Amino acid sequence: MIALFKKPSVWWLGVVAVLLTMFTAVILTAADAERSESKNITNELLPSVQMQFMRPGQLEAAARKFPVVYVPFGLIEWHGKHLPLGNDALKAHGILVKAAERFGGVVYPPVYFHDGFDRKTIVPVITKLFERLKKTGFRVIIGVSGHNIQQQIDMINQALEPVVADGTVTGVGLWEVTLSQSKESSTDHAAKWETSNMMFFYPDLVNMSELGTGPLAPKMKPPDGIGGLDPRVHASAEVGRRNVELSSEAIGKKAQQLLESLPKDQRSFRLQHISPEFWWSI
């Protein structure tokens, strides 16, 4: 010990080395924990963030904590012989449930409105839905379409316009991968990405044997109607898991940003209570 004090440079070097080792260990532990959390995302869709399963007290508590509502859109459409017809809304719904589980907010049940419906008829209906969500007290409304064509996004955003016009709420229409598109997060039609999403969320609904073993018709042509990389080669539950992870995280962060973009006095749940004397049916 005396020798250490006689050679302070040696002593301090030892202390610094120990501190650096401890600091590195903390950083690595945090990184490992983050990676572990990332890998732990599961296909379980918790009822506790899905509006149709929630009791009044649960809905009020969730909305007061994070007054964001996510509305998934899709349609009944051919998605190859191997996938369910409701793929688009099921995919969007599952991703939004994951966003709500991590960031807060609640998820409205899937809405099956075709973008080919008469816009003059359907947009006012969706506007009425958004208005009721606003009257219920939500401050952010995010409509997400799993049917990846511009017309459905336009439909959602057009329906939102009169609802957000007074500046007391905000919202946006998105595809599920609008904010996350990358090598690990993308979309197609019943090919690699959509098949992977269903393999992750609903493996029992996917039957790859229906595709046979021969060549698939290209560019969504009959008899397969598949657009994208051959799902028999490129799809997997792990690809779906990573896509869901990235897209749900991006949507959740967008929800936070939208809420923060409102004036401070407009960021709180606005309904006095979810009880018979105050409740607005949705």
C-alpha positions as CSV (number, residue, x, y, z in Angstrom):
1,M,0.0,0.0,0.0
2,I,2.9,2.4,0.9
3,A,4.5,1.6,-2.5
4,L,1.3,2.6,-4.3
5,F,1.3,6.0,-2.6
6,K,4.9,6.5,-3.5
7,K,4.0,5.8,-7.2
8,P,0.7,7.7,-7.7
9,S,0.8,7.3,-11.4
10,V,0.7,3.5,-11.1
11,W,-2.1,3.6,-8.5
12,W,-4.3,5.9,-10.6
13,L,-3.7,3.8,-13.7
14,G,-5.0,0.8,-11.8
15,V,-8.1,2.7,-10.6
16,V,-8.8,3.9,-14.2
17,A,-8.4,0.4,-15.5
18,V,-10.9,-1.0,-13.0
19,L,-13.4,1.8,-13.7
20,L,-13.1,1.3,-17.5
21,T,-13.7,-2.4,-17.0
22,M,-16.8,-1.8,-14.9
23,F,-18.1,0.8,-17.4
24,T,-17.6,-1.5,-20.3
25,A,-19.3,-4.3,-18.5
26,V,-22.3,-2.1,-17.8
27,I,-22.5,-1.0,-21.5
28,L,-22.3,-4.6,-22.7
29,T,-24.9,-5.7,-20.2
30,A,-27.3,-3.0,-21.4
31,A,-26.7,-3.9,-25.0
32,D,-27.2,-7.6,-24.3
33,A,-30.4,-6.8,-22.4
34,E,-31.6,-4.7,-25.4
35,R,-30.9,-7.5,-27.8
36,S,-32.5,-10.0,-25.5
37,E,-35.6,-7.8,-25.3
38,S,-35.7,-7.5,-29.0
39,K,-35.6,-11.3,-29.4
40,N,-38.3,-11.8,-26.9
41,I,-41.1,-10.3,-29.0
42,T,-43.7,-12.9,-29.3
43,N,-46.8,-13.5,-31.5
44,E,-49.1,-13.3,-28.5
45,L,-51.6,-10.4,-29.0
46,L,-52.5,-9.1,-25.5
47,P,-56.2,-8.5,-25.0
48,S,-55.3,-5.7,-22.6
49,V,-54.6,-3.2,-25.4
50,Q,-57.4,-4.3,-27.8
51,M,-60.5,-2.2,-27.4
52,Q,-63.1,-4.9,-27.9
53,F,-61.7,-7.0,-25.0
54,M,-61.1,-4.2,-22.5
55,R,-63.3,-3.3,-19.6
56,P,-64.3,0.4,-19.1
57,G,-61.7,0.9,-16.4
58,Q,-59.0,-0.6,-18.4
59,L,-59.7,1.6,-21.4
60,E,-59.8,4.7,-19.3
61,A,-56.6,3.9,-17.6
62,A,-54.8,3.2,-20.9
63,A,-56.2,6.3,-22.6
64,R,-55.2,8.6,-19.6
65,K,-51.7,7.2,-19.7
66,F,-51.2,7.5,-23.5
67,P,-54.3,8.9,-25.3
68,V,-53.5,7.3,-28.7
69,V,-55.8,5.0,-30.7
70,Y,-54.6,2.9,-33.6
71,V,-57.1,1.8,-36.2
72,P,-56.1,-1.1,-38.6
73,F,-57.5,-1.2,-42.1
74,G,-57.6,-3.9,-44.7
75,L,-60.0,-5.9,-46.9
76,I,-61.0,-9.4,-47.9
77,E,-58.7,-10.2,-50.8
78,W,-56.9,-13.1,-52.6
79,H,-53.5,-13.7,-51.0
80,G,-52.4,-16.8,-52.7
81,K,-53.8,-20.2,-51.9
82,H,-51.7,-20.4,-48.8
83,L,-52.8,-17.3,-46.8
84,P,-56.1,-16.1,-45.2
85,L,-58.2,-13.7,-47.2
86,G,-58.1,-11.2,-44.4
87,N,-54.3,-11.0,-44.4
88,D,-54.0,-7.2,-44.8
89,A,-56.1,-6.1,-41.8
90,L,-54.8,-9.1,-39.6
91,K,-51.3,-8.0,-40.4
92,A,-51.9,-4.3,-39.6
93,H,-53.9,-5.2,-36.4
94,G,-51.1,-7.5,-35.1
95,I,-48.4,-4.8,-35.7
96,L,-50.5,-2.2,-34.0
97,V,-51.1,-4.4,-31.0
98,K,-47.4,-4.8,-30.6
99,A,-46.9,-1.0,-30.9
100,A,-49.5,-0.5,-28.1
101,E,-48.0,-3.2,-25.9
102,R,-44.7,-1.4,-26.0
103,F,-45.6,2.3,-26.2
104,G,-49.1,2.5,-24.9
105,G,-52.5,3.4,-26.4
106,V,-55.2,1.1,-27.5
107,V,-56.1,-0.7,-30.8
108,Y,-59.5,-0.5,-32.5
109,P,-60.8,-3.8,-34.1
110,P,-59.8,-4.3,-37.7
111,V,-61.8,-2.4,-40.2
112,Y,-62.5,-4.2,-43.5
113,F,-63.2,-1.3,-45.9
114,H,-62.2,-1.8,-49.6
115,D,-60.4,1.2,-51.1
116,G,-62.6,0.6,-54.2
117,F,-65.8,1.5,-52.4
118,D,-67.3,4.9,-53.5
119,R,-65.1,7.5,-51.8
120,K,-68.1,9.8,-51.4
121,T,-69.8,7.2,-49.4
122,I,-67.1,5.6,-47.4
123,V,-65.0,8.6,-46.3
124,P,-67.8,10.1,-44.3
125,V,-68.3,6.8,-42.5
126,I,-64.6,6.7,-41.5
127,T,-64.7,10.4,-40.5
128,K,-67.6,9.6,-38.2
129,L,-65.6,6.8,-36.6
130,F,-62.6,9.1,-36.1
131,E,-64.9,11.8,-34.7
132,R,-66.3,9.3,-32.1
133,L,-62.8,8.3,-31.1
134,K,-62.0,12.0,-30.7
135,K,-65.2,12.5,-28.5
136,T,-64.1,9.5,-26.5
137,G,-61.1,11.5,-25.4
138,F,-58.2,10.3,-27.6
139,R,-55.7,12.9,-28.8
140,V,-53.9,10.9,-31.5
141,I,-55.6,8.8,-34.2
142,I,-53.3,6.6,-36.3
143,G,-54.9,4.7,-39.2
144,V,-52.7,1.9,-40.6
145,S,-53.5,0.0,-43.8
146,G,-52.1,-3.4,-44.4
147,H,-53.4,-3.1,-48.0
148,N,-50.4,-1.3,-49.5
149,I,-51.8,0.9,-52.1
150,Q,-51.9,4.7,-52.0
151,Q,-55.7,4.9,-52.4
152,Q,-56.4,3.4,-49.0
153,I,-53.9,5.8,-47.3
154,D,-55.6,8.7,-49.2
155,M,-59.0,7.5,-47.9
156,I,-57.8,7.4,-44.3
157,N,-56.1,10.9,-44.5
158,Q,-59.1,12.4,-46.2
159,A,-61.3,11.1,-43.5
160,L,-59.0,12.5,-40.8
161,E,-58.9,16.1,-42.3
162,P,-62.1,17.5,-40.7
163,V,-61.4,15.7,-37.4
164,V,-58.0,17.2,-36.8
165,A,-58.9,20.6,-38.3
166,D,-59.4,22.4,-34.9
167,G,-55.9,21.4,-33.7
168,T,-57.1,19.6,-30.6
169,V,-56.2,16.2,-32.0
170,T,-53.8,15.0,-34.6
171,G,-53.4,11.9,-36.7
172,V,-52.1,10.3,-39.8
173,G,-52.7,7.4,-42.3
174,L,-49.8,5.0,-42.8
175,W,-48.9,1.7,-44.3
176,E,-47.5,-0.7,-41.7
177,V,-44.0,-0.2,-43.2
178,T,-44.2,3.4,-44.1
179,L,-41.8,4.3,-41.3
180,S,-39.6,1.2,-41.2
181,Q,-39.0,0.1,-44.8
182,S,-35.6,-1.4,-45.1
183,K,-33.9,-4.7,-45.9
184,E,-35.5,-6.1,-42.8
185,S,-38.9,-4.5,-43.1
186,S,-40.9,-4.4,-46.2
187,T,-44.1,-5.6,-48.0
188,D,-45.3,-7.4,-51.1
189,H,-48.4,-9.4,-52.1
190,A,-48.6,-12.9,-50.5
191,A,-44.9,-13.4,-51.1
192,K,-41.9,-13.2,-48.7
193,W,-43.1,-10.5,-46.4
194,E,-46.8,-11.0,-46.1
195,T,-46.3,-14.8,-45.7
196,S,-43.6,-14.2,-43.1
197,N,-46.0,-11.9,-41.1
198,M,-48.7,-14.6,-41.1
199,M,-46.1,-17.3,-40.2
200,F,-45.2,-15.2,-37.2
201,F,-48.7,-14.1,-36.0
202,Y,-50.9,-16.9,-37.2
203,P,-48.8,-20.0,-38.2
204,D,-51.9,-22.2,-38.1
205,L,-53.5,-20.2,-40.8
206,V,-50.7,-20.7,-43.3
207,N,-50.5,-23.7,-45.5
208,M,-47.4,-23.7,-47.7
209,S,-48.3,-27.0,-49.2
210,E,-51.1,-25.3,-51.1
211,L,-48.5,-23.7,-53.3
212,G,-47.1,-27.0,-54.6
213,T,-43.5,-27.4,-55.8
214,G,-43.7,-26.0,-59.3
215,P,-42.8,-22.5,-60.6
216,L,-45.0,-19.7,-59.5
217,A,-46.7,-17.4,-62.0
218,P,-44.8,-14.1,-62.0
219,K,-46.1,-10.6,-61.2
220,M,-49.4,-11.6,-59.5
221,K,-50.7,-13.5,-62.5
222,P,-53.0,-16.5,-62.2
223,P,-53.2,-19.1,-60.9
224,D,-51.0,-18.0,-58.0
225,G,-51.6,-14.3,-57.7
226,I,-48.4,-13.7,-55.8
227,G,-46.2,-10.6,-56.2
228,G,-42.7,-10.8,-54.8
229,L,-40.1,-13.3,-53.8
230,D,-41.1,-16.9,-53.7
231,P,-42.4,-17.4,-50.1
232,R,-41.4,-21.1,-50.2
233,V,-37.8,-20.0,-50.4
234,H,-37.7,-16.6,-48.6
235,A,-40.5,-16.6,-46.0
236,S,-40.1,-17.6,-42.3
237,A,-41.5,-16.7,-38.9
238,E,-38.2,-15.1,-38.0
239,V,-38.4,-12.7,-41.0
240,G,-41.9,-11.9,-39.9
241,R,-40.9,-11.4,-36.3
242,R,-38.2,-8.9,-37.3
243,N,-40.5,-7.0,-39.6
244,V,-43.1,-6.8,-36.9
245,E,-40.6,-5.6,-34.4
246,L,-39.3,-2.8,-36.6
247,S,-42.6,-1.6,-38.0
248,S,-44.4,-1.6,-34.6
249,E,-41.5,0.3,-33.0
250,A,-41.5,2.9,-35.8
251,I,-45.3,3.4,-35.4
252,G,-45.1,3.7,-31.6
253,K,-42.4,6.3,-31.9
254,K,-44.5,8.2,-34.4
255,A,-47.4,8.1,-31.9
256,Q,-45.2,9.7,-29.3
257,Q,-44.1,12.4,-31.7
258,L,-47.6,13.2,-32.8
259,L,-48.8,13.5,-29.2
260,E,-45.9,15.8,-28.4
261,S,-46.7,18.0,-31.5
262,L,-50.0,19.1,-29.9
263,P,-50.2,22.1,-27.6
264,K,-49.4,21.1,-24.1
265,D,-53.0,21.7,-23.0
266,Q,-54.3,19.3,-25.7
267,R,-52.2,16.2,-24.8
268,S,-54.4,14.7,-22.2
269,F,-57.3,12.3,-22.3
270,R,-60.3,14.6,-22.5
271,L,-63.4,12.6,-21.5
272,Q,-64.3,13.2,-17.8
273,H,-64.8,9.5,-17.2
274,I,-65.7,6.3,-19.2
275,S,-69.0,5.8,-17.4
276,P,-72.7,5.9,-18.5
277,E,-73.1,9.6,-17.9
278,F,-70.1,10.6,-20.0
279,W,-69.5,7.7,-22.4
280,W,-69.7,8.2,-26.2
281,S,-70.4,4.9,-28.0
282,I,-67.9,4.3,-30.8
